[in-house]
Amino acid sequence: MQVESGVIDYDQTIASIWPEFGVRGKDSFTVRDALTHRVGLADLPGDAAPSSWATGSG
């Protein structure tokens, strides 16, 4: 829905949405990479609420 509404693009880097993600060489991974499971998250901070994942806040 975010792509269809023009909020994000499949080829947009994740770091452009979530700057902290781009550390340690992950700055070139795209939304498409994440959706096709070519990139992963080893761990999320304990205070990362699922309700904030879609908005990029919190």
Buried (B, 14 or more C-beta within 10 A) or exposed (E): EEEEEEEBEEEBBBBBBEEEBBEEEBEEBBBBBBEEEEBEEEEEEEEEEEEEEEEEEE
